[in-house]
Amino acid sequence: MEAVFSYILGLGAAVMMPILFTILGVCIRIPFSKALKSGLCVGVGFVGLSVITGLLTSSLGPALGKVVEIYGLNLEVFDMGWPAAAAVAYNTLVGSFIIPVCLGVNLLLLILGCTRTINIDLWNYWHFAFIGSVIFFMTDSLAWGFFGAIICYIITLVLADMTAKKFQSFYANMEGISIPQPFVQGFTPFAILIGKALDKIPGFDKLNIDAEGMKKKFGLFGEPLFLGIIIGIAIGFLSLSDQFGEKSFMDLLPAPLTLGIKMGAVMELIPRITSLFIEGLKPISDATRALIAKKFGESKEIYIGMSPALVIGHPTTLITSLLLIPVTLVLAVVLPGNQFLPLASLAGMFYVFVMILPYTNGNVVKSFIVGFVMMVLGLYFVTWMSPDFTLAARDVYNNTQDAAVAVPEGFAAGSLDFASSPIAMAIYACVKYLKYIGAGVLVVITCGMVYWNRVMINKK
């Protein structure tokens, strides 16, 4: 069983998702050719997104690394990036069985009427395996590891149900879709609370500017493409600031311009790539809703749980992510007690805003403020979890020799995704500091959420 699921995960999202979508399409009576095309569109979307984020990382990473070197910004927690977190997650006993265990939990909750979501985003199950694996190494107990992973999975399913309608109404062509991914869902309560607090500030409503409003107000300067170019050029010049007195402006100019164009390309291409996800997903979503309506009537509704990658091309996400990248670097340096300097993780900044935007209605100012608060908390969360993340990463490296989890000598391991998530931190802290009392608190909260969700499902 372990070997089967390891093989499936080894295929990667770009291969695994087309297979899943094709099988799912045939099961819901879509013609094979149409189901295959839907699956292939999703697979191509994942490949394209991987290429674009790879371009961002390979272009921005060295420039930011040079800035860190010039200004002496080195901190003690090394940014391993999400690949290291995923490698830790899937190379443990918890990770080996996370898919069948969580699918079993999902099926049970569906049968009991406690969720509407079928989570087919199997690749992102590594998030549940990650918190379970860290707890496993921290407690040296497999039972505690699975406890943390399952609690995380159930909470995420309920949050996916609770946010589905808001998500579907904000993003175009997302009918019947929910997002059961704990990294993005962890920011939802903060988006609601901070949004309501900001609304109470006199005059704040005058700052209600979305991405389209920015284009109208600032013209070319409000375009994600142009903002990407400007910020890329600025970072490029910062990375060459130690050469200002040695080389002429014209000699220094090519590198910043190249970085600027690449950053602009990322901003422009991400929305085009994510449109492939929508093209592949829509026939599956439409057929699923039609089948459910035919079998059970309009009162029964099922959501297909998908990756947040579907919607990261939203203009507000692009703008706020781009602005937050340099701000996060400054925060990492000035926040007292923080030891984590994000570099490899910055390419994942786009995912922070997926579930924030529906609750800020795409307001750029409000979304940025929520993201700012989450980055402040997230940097501390990564710092606090780093000792146990390091323990897990080093054990996995000793067993697999996987370079992705090799922690540099003298550093601890960290990653924004998934260690900065409020959900991950809450589960980690309850188990680490409160043990059985913390487990009791988590069980009560989780059962309360499941019960409330079941009541709301039956009510509707």
Secondary structure, 3 states (H helix, E strand, C coil): CHHHHHHHHHCCHHHHHHHHHHHHHHHCCCCHHHHHHHHHHHHHHHHHHHHHHHHHHHHHHHHHHHHHHHHCCCCCEEECHHHHHHHHHHCCHHHHCHHHHHHHHHHHHHHCCCCCEEECCHHHHHHHHHHHHHHHHHHCCHHHHHHHHHHHHHHHHHHHHHHHHHHHHHCCCCCCEECCCHHHHCCHHHHHHHHHHHHCCCCHHHHCCCHHHHHHHHHHHHCHHHHHHHHHHHHHHHHCHHHCCCCCHHHHCHHHHHHHHHHHHHHHHHHHHHHHHHHHHHHHHHHHHHHHHHHHCCCCCCEEECCHHHHCCCHHHHHHHHHHHHHHHHHHHHCCCCCECCCHHHHHHHHHHCCCHHHHCCCHHHHHHHHHHHHHHHHHHHHHHHHHHHHHHHHHHHHHCCHHHCCCCCCEEECHHHHCCHHHHHHHHHHHHHHHHHHHHHHHHHHHHHHHHHHHHHHC
